[in-house]
Amino acid sequence: MSRALISIIVPTYNCFPHISHCINSILDQTLPDFELIIIDDGSADGTYELARQYAAEYENVFAYQQDHAFAGVARNLGLSKATGEYVLFLDGDDYFEPTLLEHTYDRIRETDADICVFGANWLNDKTGEVKPMSNACRSDLCPCSPTFNRRTNPRYIFCFTTPAPWTKLYRKSFIEENNLRFQDIRSANDLRFTFTSLAIAEKITILDENLVIYRRENNFSLQSTQGRDPFAFYHALASLRQELQTRGVFSEVRHAYVNAALDMCMYNLRTLKNSPEAQRQVFDFLNTEGFSSLEISGKPRSYFYIYPDSRYSDYLLVRGGDFERYRAATDPSAIRKRSAKDLLRSIIPLRASTFEKSKKSLYREIDVLKEQNRDLSEKLSKCLELLQEKK
């Protein structure tokens, strides 16, 4: 077989229920000049055996297996096997619009770009609901010119997209010339690769089309087991900073980095809600050391932008140092288990001498809780009534 135009690298791990859908959506692409490289990460559910069946049937499908070492190592192995002029990293539990290859290839060629970033849709794997993934590719945060880079878009270079590699088509020579590799950590192994590539690329282009369907509420996803390595995201952020400093570009993207770091910290802390002990460990670490190390500490609210206001609200809760208060404010299930009286006691000291001092913070927390948990409006109203009685 001659050299392919595009190499598609798909790491898989125990995703048997979805892998056929993934592979078939790639085989149905309107641009047929590609090779599909499947790197199985030691699956035990038949995923690899099914991938081998496809490889036996199609000459442009290749299946390899490695010992369980997670997706970063699998993607690096896939890169070593790739022969295409361009590289696309997709995930084995997702599926793709039939024009993904054709449209991204046309865009990257016409702009002579290093990277083409495109959009995606969320799929709720339990309900079947599909809706746009608004942060996958935000054209409103990009210049109107065909291409841009860190110098022409420094404020939003990390904010117009996510660290996910599966919404980016890369020119392979760009990856090789800059020795870009994924980290060999359990999760967040794509952060350093993706954000470093965005920081050093001379030409980035965007395609305002949603071409990937990403599964959420998926019991097979790595995100559902974050508690096994809760600090992976922090190690990824620290490694990214070191990488940007080594390459001499950190000063140009510092503002975007700190914003992305706050978003990553608060998002990952929330994902640990089902692992309370791990969440507490990360909570304490961020408050005592992590925020300072990542240059988040000491910045005013105006320094942060784009990401949801809840990120900064969460940050203030962590800085307050009260883990139970953070849990109550950010985990709806934790709040539902508590009575209105218990909720009131947890968010306001009952001593009269401290009442006035804490009243403003209480009202702020109630506003946040109302937005996040509309079904609790009755309980919160009772809290307000108790406040009025205490005056």
Salt bridges, closest charged atoms under 4 A:
ASP41 OD2 - HIS68 ND1 2.75
ASP91 OD1 - ARG75 NH2 3.06
GLU110 OE2 - ARG107 NH1 2.92
ASP112 OD2 - LYS203 NZ 3.66
ASP114 OD1 - ARG171 NH2 2.18
ASP125 OD2 - HIS18 NE2 3.41
ASP125 OD1 - ARG215 NH1 2.79
ASP140 OD2 - ARG138 NH2 2.65
GLU176 OE2 - LYS172 NZ 3.24
GLU202 OE1 - ARG151 NH2 2.57
GLU209 OE1 - HIS103 ND1 2.81
GLU217 OE1 - LYS126 NZ 3.87
GLU243 OE2 - ARG247 NE 2.82
GLU252 OE2 - ARG150 NE 3.13
ASP263 OD1 - ARG311 NE 2.60
GLU295 OE2 - ARG241 NH2 2.72
GLU295 OE1 - ARG254 NE 3.05
ASP309 OD1 - ARG301 NH2 2.66
ASP314 OD2 - ARG270 NE 2.61
GLU324 OE2 - ARG280 NH2 3.09
ASP331 OD2 - ARG327 NH2 3.76
GLU356 OE1 - LYS359 NZ 3.29
GLU365 OE2 - ARG325 NH1 3.31
ASP375 OD2 - ARG336 NH1 3.97
